[in-house]
């Protein structure tokens, strides 16, 4: 029998907590024998949800945490003061080595702060980037960094490129992933001070497949597999993509039902349209990993459904089995020796 | 009779040059008696196009320029060396006060460089931002700055906010326009160093209607009328919006014709869908003004059609009639006195 992967699931803090969290865990352990899930949160609520399903009871354990970090909490304060929240309890368990990864739908800022403060960065990693896998017209791209660590330096971006490459190759399965840096023109001399400083450093990296600058216009077409950028820009790109897609879909839906004929047509195109828009479904690829920590922390959407929860749990398994942190360590060590 | 507005139109350097440029000018002068257009470029080609139409001949004059700046030229070099290009000839005419504005579909970088180098910034203006009017689900927003002047300082962003407000109020006609700064969270303490420094300065400005941070997610919903950001981020937002909209539309079209039933339905929804997507038609609002120069420079799309050309010519008229530069000067002078 293969080794068991243990995951800590923060059942609170999401829009669908704890119902969808629990169902995601139940579906995950039913599908994989070698998966064990600690569900952390309000014990009574979680057990009430668990009672609805049949599942292998020896693969799930409920860990009581009476408090909860909400989306209204200020991240740093919440992590410091809400010691009995599901997020802090879960991150502490991860720090203590009780599991291989931690998954949370909760307050993004708090996950970022808590991951760094409680779990800690790997030695040699300067920053821990949040790196969501974003759907494109031709597959998926890793957008790294979308976190809260703004005003990055060039050396940070180089580490992001390396960690992102390892993740895309070994977790998502893209051989020799193309690394691009977000820029405002395709030429090497273009860009702001940070991009101009980072570009030659990426060009020198032998262990990544650097293809140069990519323009934001080509991002939805999958211009690179690993899209490197500073967190402020990455965050803007991620949120603008979400906002624009939702605005367009909303408008198209309104447009389709504007006349009786178009409404009839809308019924006929609906299944195909749904299929098309599914490509932009971010729940397929689990959550956004916070890379470079001592253990894996995954942020899933606040409104994550059981499918996203299940995929995030599997993502931890894949991260562990492919020894991503070992590979990151290896690349960093060899880099340090070079210097 | 009201005063004549004179516009210099760079007929070269666009995908549809000079055909659509000439037709745009012809339609514009046919519609407005008090408009005069200098069409600059290869005289023979322009005259050949003009010969196709009937129009008031006393409202158009062709100015010969034998050379052309293409999209492959490096901006600074091109402006320096291609002295007989339509762009440089046109910008020089503007500098000499022969017209009220200059419109070009050519090389964006060259328009930005040429505008600043040849026409020059107004006294007191630290940077000349490129400020396209971008369609949103609820109207339009001015995205300022999308130019090539990256790594802006807080004082630049404050000027952008003021110039943008004047433009939106007096050219686009939005009373007391809401000014927002692009940020990665709605709270005042969020953001990168630049945003944190700029936020309190904008809050203090009495002559703008500052509403605080806006997240990129809300940009397509028209969260602010004047959306202030540093040029790198603005450029990324503009290009990502264009890329994502085109990718989505492409996918939807493919999806609609995937089955016989959906294809039949597609025929029925097509007129409404077209209407819906027209909202994202950027050609309605002319081009992107380069604000803060001694005279108005407008960059239209490289693939601009005659409609966009015509609207850009009208935009110059509106800019002149509303004395936008006078208003900008007034605000800057009072600011200088305050200091």
Interface residues (C-beta under 8 A of the other chain):
Chain A: X109 X136 X137 X148 X150 X151 X182 X184 X185 X191 X192 X193 X195 X215 X216 X217 X218 X219 X220 X221 X231 X232 X233 X235 X236 X237 X238 X239 X240 X241 X242 X243 X244 X245 X246 X247 X248 X250 X251 X252 X254 X255 X256 X258 X259 X261 X262 X264 X265 X266 X267 X268 X269 X270 X271 X272 X273 X275 X276 X277 X279 X280
Chain B: X109 X136 X137 X148 X150 X151 X182 X184 X185 X191 X192 X193 X195 X215 X216 X217 X218 X219 X220 X221 X231 X232 X233 X235 X236 X237 X238 X239 X240 X241 X242 X243 X244 X245 X246 X247 X248 X250 X251 X252 X254 X255 X256 X258 X259 X261 X262 X264 X265 X266 X267 X268 X269 X271 X272 X273 X275 X276 X279 X280
